[in-house]
Amino acid sequence: MLTPAFIEELHCPYCGSGLALERVIGPRSGQIEHGIVRCGCYRYPIIDGILILRQQSGPADTHDARVEHLMAGNVGQARHRAMHVDAPLASGPGWWHRMLSRAAAHGLPMAGALARRQSARPQNLEAHADVPFAELLETLRPGLYAQYLYHRYANNSFLASVAPLLLLGDLAPGQRVLELTCGIGHSAFLMQALFPHLPLVATDHDFVNLSIARRHFIPNAQLLCLDAEAPLPFAEHSFGGVFCLDGFHYLRSKVALVRELNRITEAEALWLFPHLHNARAENFNPGIPLEPDQYRHCFADVPHRIFAESSLLSDFFVDGALRLDRPSPASDLAQAQNLTLIGTRRHDFWRERADLAPRLASRSQRLLVNPIYSIQADEAVTRLTLSWPSPRLQDECREVERYLPKTCELDTALLQRLRAGDLLDSDLATVHELVRKFVLVNLPLPTYTRP
Ligand SMILES: C[S@@+](CC[C@H](N)C(=O)[O-])C[C@H]1O[C@@H](n2cnc3c(N)ncnc32)[C@H](O)[C@@H]1O
């Protein structure tokens, strides 16, 4: 929910001067849907409640086609431009497209076709206002990418990020959280569901991702389309927490970002960087990864620890613990496929945390069955079976097959109470167990409604 007060706190990433709301298109209410924001060097568009702080003019001018369309009152054209021309995936080989092309070059089945399909598909969100989420993904992020996004709760990168994310519950009400490289908003949704008292600013450089996030996951967050490699538009010490999942290794300008984070975070902020690719391991779509010691070098200014992702995942599945007191030894880190970096200047922080898993479920939370399960229900019992939409996704997620139960039986009445957000005290122990095993998950009900 983009508000005038929030915009006034920001500055231009490039010239550093303050931002001022120049024009609001549509009704003037507390939140802004479309408009134009001005700084010393540029005019930035707001489209569908997303402030786009990315310049797309030529090298020697400040003409921005999106802003010109907004000036003419043509929101549809501005949106079309933002989705078709400016979004990283739309404008050329983004990370997913590069991954598909690389996979195709290695002869992976389907990849070539998917890569060609990705280039050819229209990215036309506005024409899909009432389209169900799964279909929308298939249109905007077709093939394996759609499956990966729909089943984020079946992927080890996401599951291993949940315990670190739960640390945000240590923040005081009102402390802001910044999410970098938020994608389509799964983590952001979880943060808002669990910690509604923490204002969230969700950012990514891909307008399409942010549009999906806003429509399906986080309509109430402040959404900014920005390049995390550029200076950040926030004031000094304005965030109590930073979260960046599966994103830092895609950025070239790592040291500069950490310097910026040092500037914009509070002294005792939490720095959570789950799923960093390890340059010492093979990765299908590596980005620009570093080795563990090189990540340490980037984050040298903030006390931090690095963990092998697979240990975090197994600890959380087995007994719900996050062992901050036991950073992985260098030999484990060297061999780890992926890493998680957690940083903070807080004292008394590096201890075992067994209190986090219960934060995933409360009596009022509307938990859903993980969409990776197919469901067969009768009046008394609901049977769940792990059902992969494709062998390729199953292969990518094979680590979680060690943990997610292959089949499971639940009390149908319990599921009904869950859907209604009306749990009994006596349900909580069962629910906590199912949540820790990611059989029940925090997802938006309308987005994931099953037929
Ligand atoms: C692998 S996805 C992860 C998304 C999300 N964090 C998740 O785990 O579901 C990487 C994300 O990084 C974003 N990204 C890549 N480079 C970026 C940059 N320079 N600035 C901001 N976002 C960037 C991409 O658009 C994409 O959404």
The ligand as a Gaussian input file, in Angstrom:
#p B3LYP/6-31G(d) Opt

LIG

0 1
 C       15.630000     -16.699000      -7.588000
 S       14.600000     -15.321000      -7.491000
 C       14.193000     -15.338000      -5.742000
 C       12.912000     -14.640000      -5.444000
 C       12.397000     -14.789000      -4.002000
 N       13.320000     -14.213000      -3.065000
 C       12.150000     -16.249000      -3.681000
 O       13.032000     -16.878000      -3.112000
 O       11.068000     -16.770000      -4.030000
 C       15.736000     -13.971000      -7.616000
 C       15.052000     -12.634000      -7.614000
 O       16.073000     -11.622000      -7.619000
 C       15.603000     -10.549000      -8.397000
 N       16.788000      -9.750000      -8.778000
 C       17.832000     -10.159000      -9.524000
 N       18.703000      -9.133000      -9.697000
 C       18.190000      -8.055000      -9.040000
 C       18.619000      -6.718000      -8.852000
 N       19.745000      -6.255000      -9.401000
 N       17.861000      -5.892000      -8.101000
 C       16.700000      -6.344000      -7.546000
 N       16.238000      -7.594000      -7.710000
 C       16.971000      -8.447000      -8.443000
 C       14.899000     -11.243000      -9.550000
 O       14.015000     -10.378000     -10.237000
 C       14.191000     -12.366000      -8.848000
 O       12.906000     -11.989000      -8.408000

